[in-house]
Amino acid sequence: MAMNKYPIDGNVLAPLFKRFPELNVQQIAIGMGINPALMRQYVGGKKHPSIDRLIDIENYLHELGAELQKIKL
């Protein structure tokens, strides 16, 4: 995973969403088809996503970034 500047043994999602407050946890979850309450638990550290789920989240964020880069104003 490319989020290596965040601690691997801890909650990697909380610092990510803190660093980018523009990212809405609920909307990211909905876009991915994840239950928003479960995603909030991941971010809050109450539940721990599997490595596969973390990869899914990372891939979704990369796809979102690619879509944002296509915007022409």
Secondary structure, 3 states (H helix, E strand, C coil): CCCCCCCCCCCCHHHHHHHCCCCCHHHHHHHHCCCHHHHHHHHHCCCCCCHHHHHHHHHHHHHHHHHHHCCCC
